[in-house]
Amino acid sequence: MREYIKSEMLKLVLGIFVVMLTTVGVFADGGTVQISREEGPFRITVFTASAVVRAGPEDISVLVQDRKTNEPLLNAGVWLSLRRLDLQPATTGEAWVPPCCRMKSTGGLNRLKAGHEAATNKLLYAVTATLPAAGEWEIKTEVQNGNDTASITGQVRVSPPTPPVLAYWPFFFLPVVSIGGYILHFNLRKRSAKSQDFL
């Protein structure tokens, strides 16, 4: 009975480990619709990977469709510009502080080029934008397809950043799970070897 319980515990630990590996670093492929509007010959829909957008890196993706047929347009040029509308400077709690391994944020937020290469779903144009602080933000999306151009603007509420402990806990948890799984596996093998010696 003990051996069965330990075997099941090992399966559980390994299962958690696999889930953690597959959930860390997921990229934007749709998500929550923030803006959807018809402009010119296009229907433009802007998604964020997170339902609650927080200060820090955020994956943003755009679906561009033909306004008449709703067919996705895959050869368009798509650019995103983001601007914080709040006039007051961000407080300490509202500002995003990058981790030590990345002390500089990724460039500016004007005309970020979105592309298919950044998205698993190739119907979407995706880009990662680093929002430095919480507040009310404006997202301007520009689209060009041949000689046709259009742009839409919408607002998104950005919440304060997730506390570092909650934001990066998977990276601290993975080593613990790995070591625990190895120790459990080693003990199981040791007990199995002793059982065979008695036989």
C-alpha positions in Angstrom: 0.0 0.0 0.0 2.8 2.4 0.9 4.5 1.7 -2.4 1.3 2.5 -4.3 0.8 5.8 -2.4 4.4 6.9 -3.1 4.0 5.9 -6.8 0.9 8.1 -7.0 2.7 11.0 -5.2 5.5 10.7 -7.8 2.9 10.9 -10.6 1.3 13.9 -9.0 4.6 15.8 -8.6 5.7 15.0 -12.2 2.2 16.1 -13.4 2.6 19.5 -11.6 6.0 19.9 -13.0 4.8 19.3 -16.6 1.9 21.8 -16.1 4.3 24.4 -14.8 6.6 24.0 -17.8 3.7 24.4 -20.3 2.2 27.4 -18.5 5.3 29.5 -18.1 5.9 31.9 -21.1 2.6 31.5 -22.9 2.3 34.0 -25.8 -0.7 35.9 -27.0 -3.1 34.1 -29.3 -6.3 36.1 -28.8 -7.5 36.4 -25.2 -9.8 39.2 -24.0 -11.3 41.6 -26.6 -10.4 45.2 -25.6 -11.4 47.1 -28.8 -13.4 46.0 -31.8 -14.5 48.5 -34.5 -15.1 48.9 -38.2 -13.1 51.5 -39.9 -12.7 52.0 -43.6 -12.6 48.7 -45.4 -11.6 46.8 -42.2 -12.9 45.3 -39.1 -10.2 45.6 -36.4 -10.2 43.7 -33.2 -7.6 44.2 -30.5 -7.0 41.5 -27.8 -4.9 41.3 -24.7 -3.6 38.0 -23.3 -4.8 39.0 -19.8 -8.4 39.6 -18.8 -7.1 42.1 -16.3 -4.2 44.0 -17.9 -1.5 44.9 -15.4 1.5 47.2 -15.6 4.5 45.2 -17.0 4.9 43.1 -20.2 1.5 42.4 -21.9 0.9 40.4 -25.1 -1.4 42.3 -27.5 -2.8 40.8 -30.7 -4.8 42.2 -33.5 -7.3 40.5 -35.9 -7.8 42.4 -39.2 -10.8 41.4 -41.3 -12.4 42.5 -44.5 -15.4 44.6 -43.5 -17.7 43.1 -46.1 -16.7 39.4 -46.1 -15.2 39.1 -42.6 -12.3 37.2 -44.1 -9.0 37.6 -42.2 -6.4 39.8 -44.0 -3.0 38.2 -43.6 -0.7 40.5 -45.5 -1.5 43.8 -43.8 0.8 46.1 -41.9 -0.2 46.6 -38.3 1.2 49.0 -35.8 0.3 49.7 -32.2 0.9 52.9 -30.3 0.2 53.1 -26.5 -0.1 56.2 -24.4 -0.8 56.7 -20.7 -3.7 59.2 -20.3 -3.3 59.9 -16.6 -1.8 63.4 -16.1 -0.5 62.6 -12.6 2.7 60.6 -12.3 2.5 57.0 -11.2 2.9 56.1 -7.6 5.3 53.5 -6.3 2.5 50.9 -6.2 1.4 51.7 -9.7 4.8 51.6 -11.4 6.2 48.3 -12.8 9.7 47.4 -11.7 11.4 44.9 -14.0 13.2 41.8 -12.5 16.9 42.0 -11.9 17.7 40.1 -15.1 15.9 42.7 -17.1 16.5 46.1 -15.6 15.6 48.0 -18.8 12.1 47.9 -20.3 11.7 47.0 -24.0 12.0 50.3 -26.0 9.2 52.8 -26.6 5.5 52.4 -27.1 5.1 54.3 -30.4 4.2 52.4 -33.5 5.2 48.9 -32.3 5.2 46.6 -35.3 2.9 43.6 -34.8 3.5 40.5 -36.9 2.4 36.8 -37.4 5.8 35.5 -36.3 5.0 36.5 -32.7 1.7 34.6 -32.6 1.0 30.9 -32.7 -2.4 31.6 -34.3 -1.2 33.0 -37.7 -4.5 34.8 -38.2 -3.4 37.3 -35.7 -0.7 40.0 -35.6 1.0 40.0 -32.2 3.5 42.1 -30.2 4.6 42.4 -26.6 4.3 45.9 -25.0 5.8 46.8 -21.7 3.4 49.1 -19.8 5.5 51.0 -17.2 2.6 52.0 -14.9 -1.0 51.5 -14.0 -3.7 54.0 -15.1 -5.9 54.7 -18.1 -4.1 53.9 -21.4 -4.9 54.7 -25.0 -4.2 52.1 -27.7 -4.1 53.3 -31.3 -4.1 50.6 -33.9 -3.0 51.5 -37.5 -3.6 49.1 -40.4 -2.4 49.3 -44.0 -3.4 46.8 -46.7 -2.3 47.8 -50.1 -3.5 51.3 -50.7 -6.1 51.1 -47.9 -5.3 52.5 -44.5 -7.3 52.9 -41.3 -6.8 53.5 -37.6 -8.8 53.0 -34.5 -8.3 54.2 -31.0 -9.6 52.8 -27.7 -8.9 52.9 -24.0 -7.8 50.2 -21.6 -7.6 50.3 -17.9 -4.3 49.0 -16.6 -4.1 47.8 -13.0 -1.1 48.0 -10.7 1.6 45.3 -11.3 1.4 41.9 -9.7 3.6 41.7 -6.6 6.9 40.0 -7.6 6.3 37.0 -5.4 3.1 36.2 -7.2 4.4 37.2 -10.6 7.5 35.0 -10.5 6.5 32.2 -8.2 6.6 29.5 -10.9 10.3 30.1 -11.4 10.9 29.5 -7.7 8.5 26.6 -7.5 10.0 24.6 -10.4 13.4 23.8 -8.7 11.5 22.7 -5.6 9.3 20.4 -7.6 12.3 19.0 -9.5 14.3 18.3 -6.4 11.3 16.8 -4.6 10.6 14.5 -7.6 14.2 13.4 -7.7 14.3 12.6 -4.0 11.0 10.7 -4.2 12.1 8.7 -7.2 15.5 7.9 -5.5 13.8 6.6 -2.4 11.4 4.5 -4.4 14.3 2.9 -6.3 16.2 2.3 -3.0 13.2 0.6 -1.4 12.7 -1.5 -4.5 16.3 -2.6 -4.5 16.0 -3.6 -0.8 12.8 -5.6 -1.5 14.6 -7.5 -4.3 17.5 -8.3 -1.9 15.1 -9.8 0.6 13.7 -12.0 -2.1 
